[in-house]
Amino acid sequence: MKAEKAYKNLEFLNSREARIIRIMCEYIEPEKRFKHYNIKHTVVFFGSARTKPDDTVTGKYYQDATRLAFLLAQYGKELEAIHGGFVICTGGGPGIMEAANKGAREAGAYSIGLNISLPFEQMPNPYISPELNFEFHYFFMRKLWFLYHAKAIVVFPGGFGTMDELFETLTLVQTNKLQKHDIPIILYDKSFWDKFINFQLLIDYGYIDKQDLELIHYCNTPEEGSEYLKPRLKELIVRVNHTIENQ
């Protein structure tokens, strides 16, 4: 009887020794799929998976994320003649992620879901384009694909995961680790963020510079966010194009 080929041995592929292979797969397979579907530019939505559309406190965020994603997805379709336009990208789960994918669906546009395997089994929401529905094991590979094609980041209120994504993005921009040093980062609902994070205290203690706050822009309505992003998205799409051919 022939021995099993190593690349067909699931026990080996799921072992500690094969970790580098799994990491490479989470880089190469998404890259191949993005190229196939001509995905070059995205607008990424971050926010709580626990946001409910009918919640008396957080329901407004769900509705606003849906509306903002709808407006941006429409604009992305308008820009298709310029390097392929852009698509909405989320973490693929419920809450704000679901709302943004839903808005893109209502606009008749593709949208991406970069899901992550969690102990409590985060399931992909039903509004992701099936061709662009991903499942990651490694958070750091998922984060790479959040930011690789991103031309704007929209952050709705959320918890630990949202804060992790926000502050990692701010750190990468602040330290010039992203070519897109002027990528728009929107915090949605200034009243929430002013209560939640005292950025001025960080300035007072010298932990950040005053100009670091210029990395952030606040908006309070979907229409305000859309109008702020449109000219900046158009400029970045023309100027910055990350594809396999450009590596």
N, C-alpha and C positions, 0 to 999 in steps of 0.2 A: 504494500500500500504506500502510495506517495505521501510524503510529508506535506503538511499545510504550508502554503506560502506565508511569509511573515506578514505581508500587507493584508492578508485575509484572516489573520489570527486576532480575534476580538479581545481575547484575554491579554495578549501582548499589547494591542493598541490602546487598551484602557489601563495599562500599567504605568507606574512611576517612570520607568525607563523610556517609555514612548511619549512622554509629555511634550517634548519638542515637536514631535510629529503632529500632535493634536493642536498645538499652538500654530504651527505652520498652516494647518488646514483651515483654522479660523481666520487666517490672513488671505490665503490663496483662493479659497472657494468664494467668499464674498467679493473679492476683487474680480474674479472671473464673471460672476453674475452681474455686478455693477457695469462692467464693460459691455456685456451682452445686451443689457437694457439701456445702455447709453446714459447711465447716471453719472453726472460730473459735478453737480451742484445741489446742495440741500439747504433747507432751513430746518434746524433742529429744535424740537419742543421738549423741554424738561418740565417736570411738575409731579405732584403727588399721584400715586396710583390709587390712593384712598378717596380721591375727589369723586363725589357722587352727583349725577345730574339733577337729582331731586332734593339734595340736601339744602336746608335753609341757610347754612353758613357758606358752604363751598360750592353749591350748585351754580352760582354765578360764574365761577372760574371755568367750570365745564362748558357752559354755554358760550362764554367769551373765547375760550380756546378753540371751540368748533368754528365760531365765526371768523376769528383771525386766521385760522388755517385755511378756511374757505376762500377768504380774500387773497391770501398769499398764493394759494394753489392756482387760482384764476390768473394771477399775474405771472406765475411761473409758466403757465401755458402760453401766455402772450409773448413771453421771451424765448420761446422754443427756437426761433430763428437765430438767436444769439447763443452759440455754444450749447444748445439743447435745453435752455431754460433751467428750472430747478424743481425739485420735488420736496414734499414734506417728509421729515424723518422723525420717528419717535422711538422710545424704548419698547414699543410693541405691546405693552400691557394695558390694564384698565385705567380709569381716571383721566387725567390730563392727556395721557398718551392716546387713549381711545378717542377722546374728544378731537384731538388734532387729526388723527387718521380719518375720523368721521367727516370732518370739514373738508379734507382733501377729496374723499369719496363723493361728497355732495357737489364738489366742483368738477367732477368727472375726471379727476387727475390720479395718477399713480401716487402711492405713498409707501414709505419704508417702515418696517417694524423690526428693530434690533432687540429681540427678546433675550432673556437670560434665564438659565435654569436655576431655580431657587428651591430651598427645602420645602417651602409652602406652595411650590408649583405655580408660579405666575404663568397664566395662560395667555396666548396671543389674542388680541381683541379682533372682532370680526370685520373691521374696516380696513385692515392692512391689505394692500395688493398681494395676492397669493404668490406672485412671482418674486416679491421682494420681502417675504416673510423669513426672518433668520432666527436661529436659536444658538446662543453662545453659552459656553461653559465658563470662559475666562472673562472677568470684568474688564481687564486691561485691553483685551482685544476688541471687546465691544466698544470701549471708550475711543480706541483708535478710529473705528469706523464712524462713530458719532462726529468726530471732528475733522476727519480727512477731507470730506467733500463739503463741509459746512461753510456757508457764506453768511449765516446769521444764526444766533442762538436766542431763543425765547424761553425765559424761565418763569414759570408760574409758581405760586406758593407750594411748598412741599416740605418733606421731612429730611431724614439723614441722607437718603439717596440723592435727592435734589440738591442738597447743600454740597455733597461730594462732587457732583457734576459741575455745579456752578463754580466752586472754588478751584477745582482742577483747571477748568477753562480759563479763569482769571489768572491763575498762576502761569499757565503756558503763554498767555498773551503778554502778561507783565514781563516775563523773562525772555521774550522774543523767541520762544520755541516754535511758534507758528509763523509761517510765512505771511499769513493774513493778520498782521499786527493791528489792523483797524477793523477787524470783524465786529459787526454790531452785536452787542450783548444787551438784550432788553430784559428788565425785571418788571413783571406785570403786577400792577396794583401797588403804587408807592406807599400807600398807608400801611399795608402789610409789612413791606420790607423795612420801613422806618421803625416799626415797632419791634421787628424781629432781629435786625442787625444794626448795631450802632457803629457805622463806618467812621463817623467823626471821632469816636473814642480811639480807634486804631490810628488815626492821624495824630491825635493829641499825644499818644504814647510813642509816636515815631515809628510805628510798626508798618505803616504804609505812607506813601507820599500823597499830598493833596491831589496831584495830577492823576494818581491811580484811579480816582473816582471818575475820571473822564472815560474810563473803559466801559462804564455802565450808563445806560439810558433807561429811564422809567417811562412806562405808559400805562394808561388807565382804561382805555377802550380799544376794541379791536380795530376800529377805524384809525385811531391815532397811531397804533403800532404799525398798521399796514402802510400808512403814508410816510412814516419815518423810515421804514425799511426799503421801500420800493427803489428810490434812487441809489441807495447804497448797495443793494443787491445787484442792480444792473451794472454798476461800476465794478464790483468785485468779480462778477461773472465774466466780464470782458477781460479783466486784468489777471485773474488767478484761475488756472485750469489744471487741476490735478488728475491726470490720467496715466495709465500704464505707459503710454508712448512718451510721456514727458519725464520719465524717471531716468 
